Amino acid sequence: MNDDHTHVQEFFSSRAADWDSRFPDDGPAYAAAVDSLGLREGDRVLDAGCGTGRALPPLRAAVGPSGVVIGADLTPAMLRAAVRAGRGRAGQLLLTDVTALPLRRESLDAVFGAGLVSHLPRPAENLRELARVVRPGGTLALFHPIGRAALAARQGRRITPDDLRAEPNLGPLLAASGWRMTSYADEDARFLVLATRAG
């Protein structure tokens, strides 16, 4: 395991037990973000970096019983928290690195990533891996339940021009990784970027 992965696991392992209680009001924001994916009955979707699985129930509701929902995370403690919260029933939980997915090429219709992009060690390469497993025309949602400015204030820092999630930075990054950005929203109440897998 490389240093990036070790750091991510250490960060989230120490926070897994009380993660949901620290952010108890995020449920409606997750549900609204999942709605924006436009999933249909029977679709196949990955929650990349699923953490405690807060997106899994709305993803299951969107794709119905005939759909496939996979929650993938690098941190065992987060997946255990998802199981304790009963969210493992909404989808298959997979302990894996989302930068090297054990999934077939073009096997999914969509990827949902909450808080994911800032934890990717090599964003261009890692977003390309997500594109690999999504069919042409499939969708990617990069989401955070609060916007960049609100998150920076929570963390006691300022937003800088080189912020990866800034629209002028993220658009070209997605394009170079096999995605076409279709919408960008950065508001106090949420950050949501939608992209379509290039053909």
C-alpha positions as CSV (number, residue, x, y, z in Angstrom):
1,M,0.0,0.0,0.0
2,N,1.4,3.4,-0.9
3,D,1.7,6.4,1.4
4,D,-1.4,8.0,-0.1
5,H,-3.5,5.0,0.7
6,T,-2.1,4.7,4.1
7,H,-2.9,8.3,4.9
8,V,-6.5,7.9,3.6
9,Q,-7.0,4.8,5.6
10,E,-5.6,6.3,8.8
11,F,-7.7,9.5,8.3
12,F,-11.0,7.7,7.8
13,S,-10.4,4.7,10.2
14,S,-10.1,7.1,13.1
15,R,-13.3,8.8,12.2
16,A,-15.5,5.9,11.0
17,A,-17.3,5.2,14.3
18,D,-18.8,8.7,14.6
19,W,-18.8,9.8,11.0
20,D,-22.6,9.8,10.6
21,S,-23.3,11.4,13.9
22,R,-20.9,14.3,13.0
23,F,-22.9,15.0,9.8
24,P,-26.5,13.9,10.7
25,D,-28.3,16.2,8.3
26,D,-26.6,15.2,5.0
27,G,-29.3,12.6,4.0
28,P,-31.5,14.9,1.8
29,A,-28.4,16.3,0.0
30,Y,-27.2,12.8,-0.8
31,A,-30.7,11.9,-2.1
32,A,-30.9,15.0,-4.3
33,A,-27.4,14.4,-5.7
34,V,-28.3,10.8,-6.5
35,D,-31.5,12.1,-8.3
36,S,-29.3,14.2,-10.5
37,L,-27.7,11.1,-12.0
38,G,-31.0,10.3,-13.8
39,L,-30.6,6.6,-13.0
40,R,-33.2,4.2,-14.3
41,E,-34.6,0.8,-13.2
42,G,-32.0,-1.9,-13.8
43,D,-29.0,0.4,-14.0
44,R,-25.6,-0.5,-12.6
45,V,-24.0,2.1,-10.4
46,L,-20.9,2.4,-8.3
47,D,-20.5,4.5,-5.1
48,A,-16.8,5.1,-5.3
49,G,-15.3,5.8,-1.9
50,C,-18.7,5.0,-0.3
51,G,-17.6,5.5,3.3
52,T,-20.5,4.7,5.6
53,G,-22.8,4.1,2.7
54,R,-25.0,7.2,3.0
55,A,-25.6,7.2,-0.8
56,L,-26.4,3.5,-1.1
57,P,-30.2,3.6,-0.1
58,P,-31.0,6.3,-2.5
59,L,-29.0,4.6,-5.2
60,R,-30.9,1.4,-4.6
61,A,-34.2,3.2,-4.7
62,A,-33.2,4.8,-8.1
63,V,-32.2,1.5,-9.8
64,G,-34.8,-0.7,-8.1
65,P,-34.4,-4.4,-7.3
66,S,-33.2,-5.4,-10.8
67,G,-30.3,-2.9,-10.7
68,V,-26.8,-3.3,-9.3
69,V,-25.4,-1.1,-6.6
70,I,-21.8,-1.4,-5.5
71,G,-20.2,0.5,-2.6
72,A,-16.4,0.5,-2.8
73,D,-14.1,1.8,-0.2
74,L,-10.5,1.5,0.8
75,T,-11.1,1.7,4.6
76,P,-12.5,-1.5,6.4
77,A,-13.7,0.6,9.3
78,M,-15.9,2.7,7.0
79,L,-17.5,-0.4,5.5
80,R,-18.1,-1.9,8.9
81,A,-19.9,1.3,9.9
82,A,-22.0,1.0,6.7
83,V,-23.0,-2.5,7.7
84,R,-23.8,-1.4,11.3
85,A,-26.1,1.3,9.8
86,G,-27.9,-1.3,7.8
87,R,-26.8,0.2,4.5
88,G,-25.1,-3.0,3.3
89,R,-28.5,-4.3,2.4
90,A,-28.8,-1.6,-0.3
91,G,-25.8,-2.8,-2.3
92,Q,-22.8,-5.0,-2.4
93,L,-19.9,-3.6,-0.3
94,L,-16.5,-4.0,-1.8
95,L,-13.2,-3.4,0.1
96,T,-11.1,-2.1,-2.8
97,D,-9.1,0.7,-4.1
98,V,-11.2,2.8,-6.5
99,T,-8.1,3.7,-8.4
100,A,-7.7,0.1,-9.5
101,L,-11.2,-1.4,-9.6
102,P,-11.8,-5.1,-10.0
103,L,-14.6,-4.4,-12.5
104,R,-14.9,-5.1,-16.2
105,R,-14.5,-2.4,-18.8
106,E,-17.8,-0.5,-19.5
107,S,-19.7,-2.6,-17.0
108,L,-21.5,0.3,-15.2
109,D,-24.0,3.0,-16.1
110,A,-22.9,5.5,-13.5
111,V,-20.4,6.4,-10.8
112,F,-21.3,8.5,-7.7
113,G,-18.4,9.9,-5.7
114,A,-19.0,11.9,-2.5
115,G,-16.0,13.8,-1.3
116,L,-13.9,11.6,-3.5
117,V,-11.9,13.8,-5.8
118,S,-9.8,15.5,-3.2
119,H,-8.6,12.1,-1.9
120,L,-7.5,10.8,-5.2
121,P,-3.7,10.4,-5.3
122,R,-3.4,10.9,-9.1
123,P,-6.6,12.6,-10.1
124,A,-6.2,12.4,-13.9
125,E,-5.2,8.7,-13.8
126,N,-7.8,7.8,-11.2
127,L,-10.7,9.6,-13.0
128,R,-9.6,7.7,-16.1
129,E,-10.0,4.4,-14.2
130,L,-13.6,5.4,-13.3
131,A,-14.2,6.2,-17.0
132,R,-12.9,2.7,-17.9
133,V,-15.7,0.9,-16.0
134,V,-18.5,3.2,-17.3
135,R,-20.2,2.7,-20.6
136,P,-20.0,5.5,-23.2
137,G,-22.7,8.0,-22.4
138,G,-22.7,6.9,-18.7
139,T,-22.6,9.4,-15.9
140,L,-20.3,10.6,-13.1
141,A,-21.4,12.7,-10.2
142,L,-18.8,14.3,-8.0
143,F,-20.5,15.5,-4.9
144,H,-20.0,17.1,-1.5
145,P,-22.8,18.0,0.9
146,I,-21.4,21.5,1.3
147,G,-19.7,23.8,-1.1
148,R,-16.0,24.5,-1.4
149,A,-16.1,27.8,0.6
150,A,-18.2,26.2,3.4
151,L,-15.9,23.2,3.5
152,A,-12.7,25.4,3.6
153,A,-14.2,27.5,6.5
154,R,-15.0,24.3,8.4
155,Q,-11.4,23.1,8.0
156,G,-10.0,26.6,8.9
157,R,-8.4,27.2,5.5
158,R,-8.9,29.4,2.4
159,I,-9.7,28.4,-1.1
160,T,-6.8,28.9,-3.4
161,P,-6.8,29.2,-7.3
162,D,-5.2,25.8,-7.6
163,D,-8.1,24.1,-5.8
164,L,-8.7,20.9,-7.8
165,R,-12.4,21.3,-7.5
166,A,-12.5,24.8,-9.0
167,E,-14.4,24.8,-12.3
168,P,-11.4,26.0,-14.4
169,N,-9.3,23.2,-13.0
170,L,-11.8,20.4,-12.8
171,G,-13.3,20.8,-16.3
172,P,-10.0,20.2,-18.2
173,L,-9.0,17.4,-15.8
174,L,-12.3,15.6,-16.5
175,A,-11.9,16.1,-20.2
176,A,-8.4,14.7,-20.1
177,S,-9.7,11.6,-18.2
178,G,-12.4,10.6,-20.6
179,W,-15.3,12.7,-19.2
180,R,-17.2,15.7,-20.5
181,M,-18.5,18.0,-17.7
182,T,-22.2,18.7,-18.2
183,S,-22.9,20.8,-15.1
184,Y,-21.1,22.5,-12.3
185,A,-22.6,23.8,-9.0
186,D,-20.7,25.1,-6.1
187,E,-23.0,26.6,-3.5
188,D,-22.9,26.8,0.3
189,A,-25.3,23.9,0.6
190,R,-23.6,21.6,-1.9
191,F,-21.0,20.9,-4.5
192,L,-22.1,18.8,-7.5
193,V,-20.4,18.2,-10.8
194,L,-22.0,16.0,-13.4
195,A,-20.0,14.5,-16.3
196,T,-20.7,12.2,-19.2
197,R,-18.4,9.4,-20.3
198,A,-17.0,10.3,-23.7
199,G,-17.6,7.8,-26.4
